[in-house]
Structures are given as C-alpha cells and as structure tokens.
Amino acid sequence: MPRSRRQGLSRLLRYVPVSSARFAVLAGAAALTAGVQVAGWALIRDAVDNGMAARDSGRLELDVAVYVAINALAWALGAFVVRGLAALGQGLILNLRRDLFGHLTTLSLRFFSEQRAGWIIARLTSDVDAISDVLSEGLLTLVASGLTFVVALLALFALDVRLGLVTLVILPPALVVTRIYQVKAHRAFTDVRNRISSLTAQLAESIAGMAVIQAFTREAAFQAAFDDLNEANRRSNQWSQTLSSLFFPAIELLGAVATATVLYAGDRFHREGHLTLGTLIAYIGLLSLLFNPLQELSELYGQVQSAGAAMVKISTVLDTEPGIASRPDATTLATIDGRIDIDAVTFAYGATPVLRDVDLHVPAGGCVALVGESGGGKSTTAKLIARFYDPGAGVVRVDGVDLRDVDLGAYRRQLGVVLQDPFLFSGTIASNIRFAQPEATDDAVREVAAAVGIDRVAARFVDGLDHAVREGGAGLSAGERQLISIARALLADPRILILDEATSNIDRPSEVLIERALDSLLHGRTSLIVAHRLSTVRRADEIVVLEHGRVVQRGAYDDLLATDGAFRRLARELSASVSVTPTGEQP
C-alpha cells in the first residue's frame, strides 16, 4: 500500500471500509433526522397558532399525530445512522491498526534500535485509542450536530428574518471564542499526546529492566523519574481541561444571551402584532437546535485535536520507509546452495565504521567461525548475511547473487538464525519449536526435540512438549531456551545457518547438551558461527579473527593455535572449556 504524506485526520479517509454510496446514504439519513427535528418545531408552531389559538381540535390532533409519526421515523433513522457510523468508525480503526502493525513488520532493525519500545507501543495503543474514541463517539456528533446546526440556522431565517438577524448578533462572539479555544486546544492536546508517549516509553523500559533496577537498588531513582513524567502528564491534562472548563460555559452563556435577546425582541414583535406566539415558541426551540450542536461540536473539537495529534505521531511511523525491502524485479532463489561471498564490505551504524573492507568467503556446506573482542564486527557481519542491514560499501552475495537483488522473503525462508538471547513466545514448547515451520506435524516436532535433547527438558513437566511457556521463556533456564531455539532452527531445515553467540550465556551442563545439538544442526548446511567459546568454534572449517572491524587472521583451529597471533592471545584470555599451553597444545 503506497505511503501517504498527509499526517492529519484527512489521512484516515483511505481506511474507510464502506463505499461512497453507502456513506452518502448514511449522510442522507442523518440530514433527514436533522430535518425531522426542525419539522417538529414547525408542527408545534402550527399546533399553537392554528390549533390551540384557533380552537381547532382537529388541526391540533393532526399536528400531534404527525409529530409523533415523524419522531418515530427520526428514531428509526437515528438508529440506522448510529449503527452505520459505528461500523464505519470501527472498520476504519481495524484497517488503520492492521496497516500500522503490518508496516512495522517491514521496517529494518535500524528503526527498532533507534526508537524506544514504549514509544512504538504508544503508537499502536494510546494513539490509536485516541482516534477510536473520536470515531466511536465523535463521528455521529460530527455528522448529526453539523447537519442540525446548518438546517436549524436556515430554518431560523425561514421562520422569521428579523429574529434571525437578532441571532446573528450573538453568533460572531461565539465563533471568536470558538476560534481562540481551537488554537489553544491544538497546542494543549498535542502536548498531552507527547506526555502520554513519554510516560508509556518510560514504563515499558522500566518493566523490561526491572531485574537490573532491583539488583542495583535503583527503585527510588526510577520512581522519581516516573513521578516527574506522571506529574508533567497531570499538568498537561489539567491545562487542557481548564481550557474546556472556560470554553463550554462561555458557549452556554452566549446561548442564554441569545435566548434572552430573542425573547425580548419577540415579545416586542408579538405586542406589535408582527409575530405569533407559536412562531416565537418554535423559534426558541430552533435556537436550542442551533446552540446545542455548537456546544457538542466544540466538545468534539477537543477529542479531534487529541486524535489529530495522535495521527501525526502515527504518520511518523507509517511514513518511515522500510530500510530493507525486496526490489520489484528481485530474483527469487528457489533453493540455494549456500555459497556466501562478502567482498570489500564496509558498514557503519553511525559515523564510525564497524566493518572496514572485510572479505569473507564460505563455500556451500562450509562452516566459518568469527571470533574476536566485543565490538569487533562479528554480529554485524552475521546481520549483513541475514540482510537485516545493507553494506555501505562492497557487496554480500549468496550463490553469486547480490542480496540486494534477491527476494527477501524467499531468501529468509532458507535462513536459520540462533541468537545469543533467544526469544520464546507465549504458548507451548511445541509451538515455539514449530514457529519457523507452522505446518510441521507433531511427529516432526517430537523428532526434532529428541534430536537436540529437548525431550529431556520436557520430561520435567507434566505436560511435556505441551508445557505452557510464558512470554520470553520465563521459567526456563538460558540453556533450555537455547535448546528450543536450536530445535526451531533445525525444524526449519535452513540452507544457511547463523549462530550468533549461541553458547555464551549458558552453564557447562547446558553447554554439553547444546554442543551435541549443534552437531545435528550444522550437518549438511552452510554455517556461520559467532562465538567466544573455543569449544564451539573448533568444529569450523575456517576461523576468522576480527579486530576493530578488520580481518586480522584466518585459518584452521589447530593452525591458529600454533601461531603467535590474535587468536592465541584471545584463547588465553577467554574463560572457555579449552586450556591452551604456550605451545598451543591442548591437555
């Protein structure tokens, strides 16, 4: 769906789920409802002047019967309009939220690394809710009250031009007050949205880092930061409510002044014989139809301002172009062999390059390990191969094809990634294994679980593989979560496998299980291992040492240990399962 550059509420028109013809029917029904209200006062006028005053009971009964009938019609039309506009508004929200979430899934990792999680969550929750409130309650007010205001104003002049001119004296001050409120309310409600966004972002960050906060006894500091944001949010909301508390009574006062003025002028006209009592009564009724919608529309304006500010923030997400996407003429790699070529690649997250002129070649079915100090560019290299990022210079190829020319979906379906901190979704152990291959059978899941040793983990629980897993894998050890992620990758049967620090956060017993699982996982596929533990990288055909974004050494495991260089120095420093003697011999 093409992006729109409109940021206000007018952008919502593209999400309207009904046809223009149906909307026209709803608008017509709303206009007819407004007309019925005006017609009701015309009937009251006729009943007073031609029924009661003329002592014509037949005319009075007819007016009453018609009055009841048209109001029954108005009730039916009103119900139709309410249901229709409610369906329109909620359908619009459904499409907006779907488009927003769908667009988020297309954005590159750079976007998520640059934005706080709470800021993104606020766009999908509180901002969309602000728009939903307007559409659920305000859309009906906008249509019904807007049409009623216009019809009532026309009816006032049709009923009596002189009283209409009297009313016009009151309208300019009302419009001036309304405009002043609009300007100030726009700023106030924009600030409210900003405060809510900051509060949500801080709350999400605090919840995610609660273990660290408690471990370093920083509860008081985070409470103070939250209190400051909460107080700023209170002040912002209080100011917006203060504006409303001044504006709405002002409109009511102007309405009262208009009524009093009409009564005074109407009494004079009536005494002079130029105005009937029925006309004056109907005019007072129509006057309420003029000022009540004005007040309702003014109340709606506050909601509209809040929704408009929310839509601007949502638009900042919707207008963010995906940094990584398939080109229209992208090549679809049906089944890849898995040959990887990185040629003269330079990459930077900001101004300083993380990789500098890196060359790396992995034959199909080969296994290469990347080692080095933290920040050397190992994980960045893995992300380039997964095409989470594109290189600033140079090229990354798979089977000789530039990844920028490859259909991303088809490529990633043949790619397996095991991360340092695997994320497990709420569900069961089995559903997390099946995540990469939803159509996999239960037998296939059990087979993979047994192959990597998860059957032993599942045996601890009454429900086995159907044991409920909480979000993030809470209740499972780091090693158990990693085994599940390995099984997930194995079930996907990828042609290219990336292990990004897959054994760095686990204890020795878990490492033994995972090392055995890796033997099954690495067999027969191209593999890139990012690791610190030497026991993990020993199985690689070639080890590449990265320092400050450059390749400083490469070779086989035994050859590198036998050579005085970066790898041997690194091996001495690492607290791994392999001890290295000065001559490179292993005990």
PyMOL commands that set and color helices and strands:
alter all, ss='L'
color gray80, all
select helices_A, chain A and resi 9-15+20-52+57-104+109-114+117-159+161-208+210-215+219-271+277-318+378-385+403-405+408-412+429-436+442-452+454-458+464-466+471-473+478-492+508-522+534-537+557-561+566-573
alter helices_A, ss='H'
color red, helices_A
select strands_A, chain A and resi 340-348+353-362+367-371+393-398+401-402+415-418+427-428+468-469+496-500+526-530+542-547+550-555
alter strands_A, ss='S'
color yellow, strands_A
deselect
rebuild
show_as cartoon
